[in-house]
Amino acid sequence: MNDENSIKKLTLLHSNDLHGDFLPKEAEGKETGGLSRLSGYVNEIRHKRENVIYAIAGDMFRGSVIDSEYQGLSTIDLMNNLRPDVATIGNHEVDYGFAHLLFLEKCAKFPIVNANLFITMNNARVFTPYINIEVGGMRIMFIGILTEEVLASTKNEKIIGTFIDLESAAKEVGIICDNYRTVRTDMTVLLTHIGIDNDRKLAEMLDPDWGVDMIIGGHSHTFMDEPEYINGIPIVQAGTGTGVVGQFDIQYDTEKKEIVDLKWKCVPINEDTAPKDDIMDELIDSYRTQTDSKYKRVVTRWARKLTHPCREQETEMGNLYADIMAWEASYDVMLFGSGSIRKKELGPVIEYQDMVENTPFDGPLYLVEVTGAQLRRIFQHLFRDDAWVGETEFYQISSALRVTYRKSTHTIESFTFKGENVVDDMRIKLGIQDYHYNNFDDFFGVPLEEVKTNMKPRVVATSVNNIIEEYFATNSGLDAKVDGRITILE
């Protein structure tokens, strides 16, 4: 039998992909989510229980005007008040530039860990790769692992690199465990931001002798009812935003050095489960006072509420935004990044805040010219199997283009431009955002150097949101429907 004195209890709370979800919402007559109630729940658990750790698995930034107006400084301030014990880097942490991220890290009063982000010149790690947190006589090691998508955001920053495949990331976990995991280490937790599918693959690669006990993930915004066990390792993720928090309740035998009981649940954050944190409320209100005068003005009214329920399909908002980008444009077709649209539904009244939160990734638009043959290769690449599990970029397309694709045979069954079949020697001008232009080869599957032989690419607009704001200001009653631009046959 276990000596009761050797059994320790640990509560491990975790969030991921908060994305500036600071304010509560109404759902079924209840106030749900919001940073104040999330903080209230964490504080309450810390008060009621002895051994509590709270971790954040990346993407604290983006999604809110409070975040974007202050380029993340406001978010770091709010996170300092939330007091996580450890956090890791997500792909959106680099959205304001890598140098700015290093500045934000200096402002953080909590440790940020990442094991596989390097300065390429001397192979030096940018962040501390791991941290040992000691609580209740237990020592918990957290190791941070980042998605390769960070390479897309830092494409022009040649001094920054990361392991671009899971095998190398797994090897790095082994290096850290072999060198720094000691007899004093009671549990090892991977705090990842690589998406649930890659978490599964990573778990398969981990040597049991490395002693990884669990994976707490982010990036794919996965809501779970129970842990998924791969290679004996529980993998969990807590959806997105502040409406839920993940919670491990663990019993650990300090003599046998093993977890003897582990339970996990995803706790809803609402007025029934979580009190408000008055200090957090005051801090948020101080930022809202500064932003409301600028962001609460109405810019347009749509005919009705429009939706964007899933990135990997044609959507109402996707069609609207792609068509806006193609309005009075110098190119024929807009390929608008599906992930650039951040809200699942919006309207009919659109305030400036709604506009910039829905399309927060402002930047230049590029024009490139492709042949019909190249465009067919691009769409064959976009519709590869990985596209349907959130592993790739997906695009909303403006009205001039129509494509029908059959998954079972991996074939494009019809492909038309302005009602005519796309043929190999056609020349079609495409509009794409700068993030996608900078990662052209990876995202589109055709070398940019090959495309440049058709025509030298050029910037045709300096701001996506300048175009959107002007269109909204001069057009009311906007509507859009799913009209068969992208048809996917099973």
C-alpha positions as CSV (number, residue, x, y, z in Angstrom):
1,M,0.0,0.0,0.0
2,N,1.0,3.6,-0.6
3,D,2.1,5.6,2.4
4,E,-0.5,8.4,2.6
5,N,2.2,10.8,3.6
6,S,4.0,10.2,0.3
7,I,0.9,11.1,-1.8
8,K,0.9,14.7,-3.0
9,K,-2.0,16.4,-4.9
10,L,-1.4,18.8,-7.8
11,T,-3.9,20.9,-9.7
12,L,-2.6,21.9,-13.1
13,L,-4.7,24.5,-14.9
14,H,-4.0,25.5,-18.5
15,S,-5.2,27.8,-21.3
16,N,-4.2,28.3,-24.9
17,D,-5.0,30.6,-27.8
18,L,-6.5,33.4,-25.6
19,H,-6.2,35.7,-28.7
20,G,-7.2,38.8,-26.8
21,D,-10.5,37.3,-25.7
22,F,-10.6,39.7,-22.7
23,L,-14.3,40.6,-22.5
24,P,-17.3,38.4,-21.5
25,K,-20.0,37.3,-23.8
26,E,-23.7,36.4,-23.4
27,A,-24.6,32.8,-24.0
28,E,-28.0,31.2,-23.1
29,G,-28.7,34.1,-20.7
30,K,-25.4,33.8,-18.9
31,E,-22.2,35.9,-19.0
32,T,-19.5,33.5,-20.2
33,G,-15.8,33.9,-20.5
34,G,-13.8,37.1,-20.2
35,L,-10.4,37.6,-18.6
36,S,-12.0,38.8,-15.3
37,R,-13.8,35.5,-14.7
38,L,-10.9,33.4,-15.9
39,S,-8.7,35.2,-13.4
40,G,-11.3,34.8,-10.8
41,Y,-11.4,31.0,-11.3
42,V,-7.6,30.6,-11.3
43,N,-7.4,32.8,-8.1
44,E,-10.2,30.7,-6.4
45,I,-8.4,27.4,-7.2
46,R,-5.1,28.9,-5.9
47,H,-6.8,29.9,-2.7
48,K,-8.7,26.7,-2.1
49,R,-5.9,24.2,-3.0
50,E,-2.4,23.9,-1.8
51,N,-0.4,22.9,-5.0
52,V,-1.6,24.8,-8.1
53,I,0.2,25.6,-11.4
54,Y,-1.3,27.6,-14.2
55,A,0.2,27.3,-17.7
56,I,-0.5,29.0,-21.0
57,A,0.2,27.1,-24.3
58,G,0.8,30.1,-26.6
59,D,-1.1,32.7,-28.6
60,M,-1.9,35.2,-25.9
61,F,-1.9,38.0,-28.6
62,R,-4.1,39.1,-31.4
63,G,-7.9,39.2,-31.7
64,S,-8.7,42.3,-29.7
65,V,-8.2,46.0,-30.3
66,I,-7.0,46.3,-26.8
67,D,-4.1,44.0,-27.9
68,S,-3.5,45.6,-31.3
69,E,-3.7,49.2,-30.2
70,Y,-0.9,48.7,-27.8
71,Q,1.0,46.1,-29.9
72,G,0.8,43.4,-27.1
73,L,1.9,45.6,-24.2
74,S,-1.6,45.7,-22.9
75,T,-1.8,42.0,-23.1
76,I,1.4,41.5,-21.2
77,D,0.1,43.8,-18.6
78,L,-3.1,41.8,-18.3
79,M,-1.2,38.5,-18.3
80,N,1.0,39.8,-15.5
81,N,-2.2,40.3,-13.5
82,L,-3.4,36.8,-14.4
83,R,-0.1,35.5,-13.1
84,P,0.6,32.3,-15.1
85,D,3.4,30.2,-13.6
86,V,4.7,29.4,-17.1
87,A,3.8,30.2,-20.8
88,T,5.2,29.2,-24.1
89,I,5.4,31.0,-27.4
90,G,2.7,30.7,-30.1
91,N,2.9,31.7,-33.7
92,H,1.0,34.9,-33.1
93,E,3.5,36.1,-30.5
94,V,5.8,37.2,-33.4
95,D,3.1,39.2,-35.2
96,Y,4.4,42.5,-34.1
97,G,8.0,41.5,-35.1
98,F,10.6,39.4,-33.4
99,A,12.5,42.3,-31.8
100,H,9.2,43.5,-30.3
101,L,8.6,40.0,-28.9
102,L,11.9,40.1,-27.1
103,F,10.9,43.5,-25.7
104,L,7.5,42.1,-24.5
105,E,9.3,39.1,-22.9
106,K,11.3,41.6,-20.8
107,C,8.0,43.1,-19.7
108,A,6.5,39.8,-18.7
109,K,6.6,38.9,-14.9
110,F,6.2,35.2,-15.7
111,P,8.6,32.8,-17.4
112,I,8.3,32.1,-21.1
113,V,9.9,28.8,-22.3
114,N,10.7,27.6,-25.8
115,A,13.2,24.9,-26.7
116,N,13.4,25.1,-30.5
117,L,13.7,28.8,-31.5
118,F,17.3,29.6,-32.4
119,I,19.5,32.4,-33.7
120,T,20.9,30.8,-36.8
121,M,24.4,32.5,-36.6
122,N,25.5,30.7,-33.4
123,N,22.8,28.2,-32.8
124,A,21.9,29.9,-29.5
125,R,18.4,29.5,-28.1
126,V,16.4,32.6,-28.0
127,F,14.4,31.7,-24.9
128,T,15.0,29.5,-21.9
129,P,14.0,26.0,-23.2
130,Y,12.5,24.7,-19.9
131,I,11.7,25.6,-16.4
132,N,11.4,23.6,-13.2
133,I,8.5,24.7,-11.0
134,E,8.7,23.5,-7.4
135,V,5.4,23.2,-5.6
136,G,4.5,21.2,-2.5
137,G,7.8,19.3,-2.5
138,M,7.3,18.3,-6.1
139,R,9.4,19.5,-9.1
140,I,7.6,19.9,-12.4
141,M,9.6,20.4,-15.6
142,F,7.9,22.4,-18.4
143,I,9.5,22.3,-21.9
144,G,8.1,24.7,-24.7
145,I,7.8,23.6,-28.3
146,L,6.6,25.8,-31.1
147,T,4.8,25.2,-34.5
148,E,6.9,25.6,-37.6
149,E,4.5,28.3,-38.7
150,V,6.7,30.8,-36.8
151,L,9.0,30.5,-39.8
152,A,6.2,31.9,-42.0
153,S,5.8,35.0,-39.7
154,T,9.6,35.6,-39.5
155,K,10.4,34.7,-43.1
156,N,12.3,38.0,-43.6
157,E,14.3,37.7,-40.4
158,K,17.1,35.5,-41.6
159,I,18.8,35.2,-38.2
160,I,15.8,33.4,-36.7
161,G,15.3,29.7,-37.2
162,T,13.5,26.8,-35.7
163,F,13.3,23.0,-36.1
164,I,11.0,22.6,-39.0
165,D,10.1,19.0,-38.5
166,L,8.7,17.0,-35.6
167,E,11.6,14.5,-35.6
168,S,14.0,17.3,-34.8
169,A,11.7,18.8,-32.2
170,A,11.3,15.3,-30.6
171,K,15.1,15.0,-30.6
172,E,15.4,18.4,-28.8
173,V,13.0,17.1,-26.1
174,G,15.3,14.1,-25.6
175,I,18.3,16.4,-25.3
176,I,16.7,18.5,-22.6
177,C,15.4,15.4,-20.7
178,D,18.7,13.6,-20.9
179,N,20.6,16.7,-19.7
180,Y,18.3,18.4,-17.2
181,R,15.8,15.9,-16.1
182,T,17.2,14.5,-12.8
183,V,16.1,12.3,-9.9
184,R,14.6,15.4,-8.5
185,T,12.2,15.8,-11.4
186,D,8.8,14.5,-10.5
187,M,6.8,15.3,-13.7
188,T,7.7,16.4,-17.2
189,V,5.2,18.4,-19.2
190,L,5.5,19.5,-22.9
191,L,3.9,22.9,-23.4
192,T,3.3,22.9,-27.1
193,H,1.9,25.1,-29.8
194,I,1.9,22.8,-32.8
195,G,-1.8,21.7,-33.1
196,I,-3.5,18.5,-32.0
197,D,-2.5,16.4,-35.0
198,N,1.2,17.2,-34.6
199,D,0.9,16.6,-30.8
200,R,-0.2,13.1,-31.7
201,K,2.7,12.6,-34.0
202,L,5.1,14.1,-31.5
203,A,3.9,11.8,-28.7
204,E,4.5,8.7,-30.9
205,M,8.2,9.8,-31.3
206,L,8.9,10.3,-27.6
207,D,11.1,7.7,-26.0
208,P,9.4,6.5,-22.8
209,D,12.8,6.7,-21.0
210,W,12.6,10.5,-21.5
211,G,9.8,10.5,-18.9
212,V,7.3,12.9,-20.6
213,D,4.1,12.7,-18.5
214,M,1.7,14.8,-20.5
215,I,1.4,17.2,-23.5
216,I,-0.6,20.5,-23.0
217,G,-1.1,21.9,-26.5
218,G,-2.5,24.8,-28.5
219,H,-2.8,26.2,-32.0
220,S,-5.6,24.0,-33.4
221,H,-8.2,25.5,-31.1
222,T,-9.4,21.9,-30.2
223,F,-12.2,21.5,-27.6
224,M,-11.9,18.1,-25.9
225,D,-14.1,16.2,-23.5
226,E,-11.3,13.9,-22.3
227,P,-7.6,13.4,-22.8
228,E,-6.4,11.6,-25.8
229,Y,-3.7,9.0,-25.0
230,I,-0.9,8.4,-27.5
231,N,2.1,6.3,-26.6
232,G,0.7,6.3,-23.0
233,I,0.9,10.1,-22.9
234,P,-2.2,12.2,-22.3
235,I,-2.7,15.0,-24.7
236,V,-5.1,17.9,-23.9
237,Q,-6.1,21.3,-25.2
238,A,-8.6,23.8,-24.0
239,G,-10.2,25.1,-27.2
240,T,-9.7,28.8,-27.6
241,G,-10.4,32.0,-25.7
242,T,-11.4,32.6,-22.1
243,G,-14.6,30.6,-22.1
244,V,-13.0,27.4,-20.8
245,V,-9.9,26.3,-18.8
246,G,-8.3,22.9,-18.7
247,Q,-7.8,21.3,-15.3
248,F,-5.7,18.3,-14.3
249,D,-6.2,16.9,-10.9
250,I,-3.2,14.7,-10.1
251,Q,-2.1,12.5,-7.3
252,Y,1.6,11.8,-7.2
253,D,3.5,9.3,-5.1
254,T,6.8,11.0,-4.1
255,E,8.3,7.7,-2.9
256,K,7.5,5.6,-6.0
257,K,8.1,8.7,-8.2
258,E,4.9,8.0,-10.2
259,I,1.5,9.5,-10.9
260,V,-1.0,7.2,-9.2
261,D,-4.2,9.1,-10.3
262,L,-4.8,11.6,-13.0
263,K,-8.2,13.2,-14.0
264,W,-8.8,16.0,-16.5
265,K,-11.7,18.1,-17.3
266,C,-12.4,21.3,-19.3
267,V,-14.1,23.7,-17.0
268,P,-16.6,26.3,-18.5
269,I,-15.9,29.8,-17.3
270,N,-19.2,31.6,-16.6
271,E,-21.1,33.3,-13.8
272,D,-22.0,29.9,-12.3
273,T,-18.4,28.6,-12.1
274,A,-16.2,31.6,-11.7
275,P,-16.3,34.9,-9.7
276,K,-15.0,38.1,-11.2
277,D,-11.6,39.5,-10.4
278,D,-12.3,43.1,-9.6
279,I,-8.7,44.2,-10.1
280,M,-8.7,42.6,-13.6
281,D,-11.9,44.4,-14.4
282,E,-10.4,47.7,-13.5
283,L,-7.4,47.1,-15.5
284,I,-9.4,46.1,-18.6
285,D,-11.7,49.1,-18.2
286,S,-8.6,51.4,-18.1
287,Y,-7.7,50.1,-21.6
288,R,-11.3,50.1,-22.9
289,T,-11.6,53.8,-21.9
290,Q,-8.7,54.6,-24.2
291,T,-9.9,52.5,-27.1
292,D,-13.7,53.0,-27.1
293,S,-13.6,56.5,-28.4
294,K,-11.6,55.4,-31.4
295,Y,-13.1,51.9,-32.1
296,K,-16.8,52.1,-31.1
297,R,-18.0,54.1,-34.1
298,V,-20.2,52.4,-36.6
299,V,-18.6,52.0,-40.1
300,T,-21.4,50.2,-41.9
301,R,-24.5,48.0,-41.6
302,W,-24.7,44.7,-43.5
303,A,-28.0,43.3,-44.7
304,R,-27.7,40.5,-42.1
305,K,-25.3,38.6,-40.0
306,L,-22.6,36.8,-42.1
307,T,-20.7,33.7,-41.1
308,H,-17.3,32.1,-41.4
309,P,-17.8,28.8,-39.6
310,C,-14.8,27.0,-40.9
311,R,-11.6,28.0,-42.6
312,E,-11.4,24.9,-44.9
313,Q,-14.5,25.8,-47.0
314,E,-16.2,28.6,-48.9
315,T,-17.9,31.0,-46.5
316,E,-20.2,34.0,-46.6
317,M,-17.7,36.3,-45.1
318,G,-14.9,34.8,-47.1
319,N,-16.7,35.6,-50.3
320,L,-17.5,39.2,-49.1
321,Y,-13.9,39.9,-48.2
322,A,-12.4,38.3,-51.4
323,D,-14.8,40.3,-53.5
324,I,-14.0,43.6,-51.6
325,M,-10.3,43.0,-52.3
326,A,-11.0,42.4,-56.0
327,W,-13.1,45.6,-56.3
328,E,-11.6,48.1,-58.7
329,A,-8.4,45.9,-58.5
330,S,-5.5,45.7,-60.9
331,Y,-5.7,41.9,-60.7
332,D,-8.2,39.3,-61.8
333,V,-8.7,37.1,-58.8
334,M,-8.1,37.6,-55.0
335,L,-6.9,34.7,-52.9
336,F,-7.8,35.9,-49.4
337,G,-6.3,33.9,-46.6
338,S,-9.1,32.1,-44.8
339,G,-7.3,32.4,-41.5
340,S,-7.1,36.2,-42.0
341,I,-10.8,36.2,-41.1
342,R,-10.9,35.8,-37.3
343,K,-14.6,35.8,-36.3
344,K,-17.1,33.0,-37.0
345,E,-19.9,35.4,-37.4
346,L,-20.3,39.2,-37.6
347,G,-22.9,41.9,-38.2
348,P,-25.3,43.3,-39.2
349,V,-24.0,46.4,-37.4
350,I,-20.2,46.8,-37.9
351,E,-18.2,49.0,-35.6
352,Y,-14.6,49.9,-36.4
353,Q,-13.6,47.6,-33.6
354,D,-15.4,44.7,-35.3
355,M,-13.7,45.5,-38.6
356,V,-10.1,45.5,-37.3
357,E,-10.6,42.5,-35.0
358,N,-12.0,40.5,-37.8
359,T,-9.1,41.2,-40.1
360,P,-6.2,42.0,-37.8
361,F,-3.4,41.1,-40.1
362,D,-3.1,44.3,-42.0
363,G,-0.4,44.6,-44.6
364,P,0.4,45.1,-48.3
365,L,-1.2,43.3,-51.2
366,Y,0.9,41.8,-54.0
367,L,0.1,41.2,-57.6
368,V,1.5,38.1,-59.3
369,E,0.7,36.6,-62.7
370,V,0.3,32.9,-63.2
371,T,-0.5,30.7,-66.2
372,G,-3.6,28.5,-66.2
373,A,-1.3,25.5,-65.7
374,Q,0.4,27.1,-62.7
375,L,-3.0,28.0,-61.2
376,R,-4.2,24.4,-61.6
377,R,-1.0,23.2,-59.8
378,I,-1.7,25.8,-57.0
379,F,-5.2,24.5,-56.4
380,Q,-4.1,20.9,-56.6
381,H,-1.6,21.8,-53.8
382,L,-4.2,23.8,-51.8
383,F,-6.6,20.8,-51.8
384,R,-4.1,18.2,-50.7
385,D,-5.2,15.9,-47.9
386,D,-3.5,18.0,-45.2
387,A,-5.9,20.9,-46.0
388,W,-8.9,19.2,-44.4
389,V,-7.3,18.7,-41.0
390,G,-6.1,22.3,-40.5
391,E,-2.5,21.6,-41.5
392,T,-2.2,24.1,-44.4
393,E,-3.3,27.5,-45.6
394,F,-6.7,27.8,-47.2
395,Y,-8.1,30.6,-49.4
396,Q,-11.4,32.3,-50.0
397,I,-11.6,33.3,-53.7
398,S,-13.3,36.2,-55.5
399,S,-16.2,35.6,-57.8
400,A,-14.3,35.3,-61.2
401,L,-13.0,31.8,-60.2
402,R,-14.9,28.6,-59.8
403,V,-13.4,25.2,-58.8
404,T,-14.8,21.8,-58.1
405,Y,-12.6,19.2,-56.5
406,R,-13.2,15.5,-55.6
407,K,-11.4,14.3,-52.5
408,S,-11.6,10.6,-53.2
409,T,-9.7,10.9,-56.5
410,H,-7.6,14.0,-55.7
411,T,-8.8,15.6,-58.9
412,I,-10.0,19.0,-60.0
413,E,-13.2,18.2,-61.9
414,S,-14.0,21.7,-63.2
415,F,-12.1,24.9,-63.1
416,T,-13.4,28.1,-64.7
417,F,-12.3,31.8,-64.9
418,K,-15.0,34.3,-65.9
419,G,-17.1,31.4,-67.1
420,E,-14.4,29.9,-69.4
421,N,-12.5,26.7,-68.7
422,V,-9.0,27.4,-67.3
423,V,-6.5,26.3,-69.9
424,D,-2.8,26.0,-69.6
425,D,-1.7,29.1,-71.6
426,M,-4.2,31.5,-69.9
427,R,-2.6,34.4,-68.0
428,I,-4.4,35.3,-64.7
429,K,-3.3,38.0,-62.3
430,L,-3.7,37.1,-58.6
431,G,-3.9,39.3,-55.6
432,I,-2.4,37.9,-52.4
433,Q,-1.5,39.3,-48.9
434,D,2.1,39.9,-48.0
435,Y,2.3,37.0,-45.5
436,H,1.3,34.6,-48.2
437,Y,3.6,36.2,-50.8
438,N,6.5,35.8,-48.4
439,N,5.8,32.1,-48.1
440,F,4.7,31.6,-51.7
441,D,6.6,28.3,-52.3
442,D,5.3,26.6,-49.2
443,F,1.7,27.9,-49.3
444,F,1.0,27.5,-53.0
445,G,3.3,24.6,-54.1
446,V,4.7,26.5,-57.1
447,P,8.1,28.2,-56.9
448,L,7.9,32.0,-56.8
449,E,10.9,32.2,-59.0
450,E,9.0,30.3,-61.6
451,V,6.0,32.6,-61.3
452,K,8.3,35.7,-61.5
453,T,9.2,34.7,-65.1
454,N,5.6,35.6,-66.1
455,M,5.7,39.1,-64.7
456,K,7.7,40.9,-61.9
457,P,5.4,40.8,-58.8
458,R,4.6,44.2,-57.3
459,V,2.8,45.8,-54.4
460,V,-0.5,47.1,-55.5
461,A,-1.9,48.3,-52.1
462,T,-0.1,49.1,-48.8
463,S,-3.0,48.1,-46.5
464,V,-5.7,45.5,-46.6
465,N,-7.8,47.4,-44.0
466,N,-7.6,50.6,-45.9
467,I,-9.4,48.9,-48.7
468,I,-11.9,47.2,-46.4
469,E,-12.6,50.4,-44.5
470,E,-13.2,52.5,-47.6
471,Y,-15.5,49.9,-49.1
472,F,-17.5,49.7,-45.8
473,A,-17.7,53.5,-45.6
474,T,-19.1,53.8,-49.2
475,N,-21.4,50.7,-49.2
476,S,-24.2,49.8,-46.8
477,G,-26.5,46.8,-46.8
478,L,-23.7,44.4,-47.9
479,D,-24.6,40.8,-48.3
480,A,-22.9,37.7,-49.4
481,K,-23.8,34.0,-49.9
482,V,-22.0,30.8,-50.5
483,D,-22.5,30.5,-54.2
484,G,-20.4,27.6,-55.4
485,R,-17.0,29.1,-55.9
486,I,-15.4,26.2,-54.1
487,T,-17.2,22.9,-54.4
488,I,-15.7,19.9,-52.6
489,L,-17.0,16.5,-53.5
490,E,-16.4,13.6,-51.0
